Amino acid sequence: MSDSPAFDLFANDYDVWFSENLDLLQSEVKLIAYAWPGGGEALSVGCGTGLFETILARDHGVQIRHGVEPAEGMAAIATDRGMTVTIGTAEAADLGEATVDILLYNGSTSYIPDLKSAFSKAHRALRPGGHVVVVDVPRESGYGVLYCLANALGTWDDPIFEGVKPDAAYPLPFVQAATWHTTAERIAALEACGFEVLRTAQTLTRHPLNAPHGVEEPKDGHDSGDYVAIVARRA
């Protein structure tokens, strides 16, 4: 998982961006709640500021009290929100062996260049029959293509984005720190590490210009969503 200084320097910008995109935030939270595989002890890998975990507990009864996060600035905010956070990356942190029932990767796999390394550790950390929930922006989606283009150009201010990008674009330092994977790549990495993929679900199916306006209900599949959840089980 990336330990880019952007996530320390701009930790507050993460929450500020979501405060400017509240409908989008709620759509994404609803997707996680919809995909959630049940009860048990859960750990959020790349928990960021704990924003999603706080809303999931408050609005959906999904309890995720523990997290792993490489950026100390973000981890401090998550701690203030009541989470117990270990500083470390998905690849290097000690997740233990057969210690948890559910692992959540929400928006964090885009900052993990080596998915197999992270998912192999996740497989060991889960108890038999445990689940991993991987939720992220696919590279092939509308947002994914926009982010790849902004990364290549090094700016959101290029005229090519006029009438195309959302009013409140995702902060460029976060875009530039990412490795944008396709959904197929995430599924392949999970299966290569011994997981059985059970289902996928999606949200943000409108154009990125319109996605921030109106809360969207999640639906099954991954053929049209700009935010996709993959639910897999450890045998």
N, C-alpha and C positions, 0 to 999 in steps of 0.2 A: 504494500500500500504506500502511496506517495507520502513522504514526509516534507513536502514542499513548504517553504516558509510562508507561502501565500496563505495557508490555512491558519497560521499564527498571526500574521500581520493583518489579515482581513477577517478574523473570526466573527466579529460583529456584523460584517457585511452580509454574511450568510443569512442571519435572522432578519436583517433589514430587507434583503431581497424578497424573502418569503412574506414579510409584512406588506410588501407592495404587490404581492401576488397571492392573496389569501384564498381565492377560489381555487387556484392551481394547487396550493398547499392542501386544501381540504380534499380535492380530488385524489391526490397522491396518498393521503392518510387513509381515505376510504378504500383504496386499492389494497394497501397492506392489511387492513382489517378484514377485507373480503378474502384475501389469500391466506390468512392466518390459520395454521393447521390444528389449533387446539390449545389445551393447557400444558403446563409443564414449565420448568425453569428455562428462561430465555436469556440470551446474550446478544447484544448488538455490536457487530464488528464494524468499526468506522462509524461510531454513534454521533460524531460531530458535536453539536451543541446540545444534544438531547431534545431538540425541538419536537421531532416526530414522536419520540418515545413518550414525552409528556402529554401530547395530544391524544395518542393512542390509549394511554391509561385513563385520561379524563373523559374522553368521549366514547370509547369503544371497549373499555374493560380489559385491554391487552396490557399486561404488566411486563415491562422489560426494565429491570432495576440495575442491570450490570452492563457495562460497555467496555470496548477497547477503542482507543483513539490515539493516533500518532501526534496530532497537533495539540500542544499543551494549552494554547489559548482557547480552543474549542472545548477541550476536556474540562477546563475550569468552569466554563458556562454550564456544561452538562452536570458537573458536580454540584453547582449552585442550585440546579433544578432537582437535586435529590438522587442522582444516579451515583453508583460506585464505578469509577472509571480507571482502567489500567492504561498507562501510556505505552503504546507500542503499535506496530504495524500488523496487518493481517498475516503477513508472511513470517514475521519474527516473534510476535507475542506468544507467550506460553498459554495456550488454551486448555491444556490438560488432556486427559484421555477419558472418554466416557463420562464427562462432567456435566453436560447440559442436554436439554431435550429439544431446544429450538435455537438455531443460529439465524440472525437477521443480518443481511447485507443490504442496507437501504441507501442507494446512491453511491456506495463505496467501491463497487467493483470497477467503476470507471477510473479509479485511482490505484488499481492493482494491475500492473503490467503482466505479471505471471499468475494467471488464474488457477492453474493446476496446483501450484505451490500452496496457495491459500486454501483451495477446496480440499486438498489432501489433508491439511491440518484440521479443517473443519470436520472431515469425515472421522478423524481420530477423536475429536472433542465431543462428538455426539454420542449419546447412549444408543444402543441398538433400537432401531425403530424411530429414532429421532429425525427431525426435519430441518432442512435449510430453506430459507426464503430469500431469494435473490431478486431485488427490485432495482431497476435502473433504466436509464435512457439508452435505447438501442442505437447503434451507429447508423443504421439504415432508416431511422425515423426522421420526421421533419425537423425536430429539435436536434437530433444527432447530426444531420447534414449541415444545419446552420452552425453548430458548434465547431465542426471540423473546418468549415470555411472560415469562420472567425479566427480560429487557431492558425490557419494557413496564412491569413492576411495580417494577423497580429493586431486587429482592431475591429470594433463594431461600427466605426465611423465611415467605412468605405461606402461610396454611393450605391454599390451593389445591394446593400441591405435596405435601401429606401423602399418602404412599403412592404417589406418582407419580414423583418425581425420584430418581435414584440416590443412594446414601449419600454418595458423594464427588462432589458436583456440580462441574462445570467452574467455575473461579474467575470470579466475577462481573465483575471488571474486563476480562477477556478477552472475555466474552460481550457486554459493553456496547460494546466497541471495534469489534465486527464489523458487517459488512453481509452478511446471510445470503442467498446467491443460491440459486435452484433449479438442479437439474441441467440443465433445459432452457435456462435463461439462460446457463449456462456453455458448453453446446454451441453455442448460437446465436452467442455472442461469438467462439468459436473459428472457426466457419465464416465469420463475417463478416470475419475477418482472414486468410482464405485457407487455413485448415487443413482437411484431410480427416479427419473423425472415423472411426477404425478400429474401436474396440471400447469397451465399458464393462465394469466389474467392480465388485463390491460385497462388503461385509462388515457386521457388526453388524446382522444381520437380526432379532434378537430385540428385545423391548421394552427401552428404556433401563434399566429396573430390573434386567433380567437380563443385558444385554450385557456388563457388566464381569465376569461370572462364567463362566469357561470360554473358552478360545481357539477362535475360529471360523475355519474354512477359507473362503477367498474363493470366489466363484462369478461367472459371467458375468452381465451385465445391470445394470440400475439401478432395478428396480421395487420393491425391498423393503429395500435397504440404507440404514443411517444413515451409512455412509461409502462414498463412490462414487469410483471412478477412471475418468477419461476419457483414452483414448490417441488422440492425433491426430498426423498427419504433415504436414510441410511438403512441398508438391509440388516 
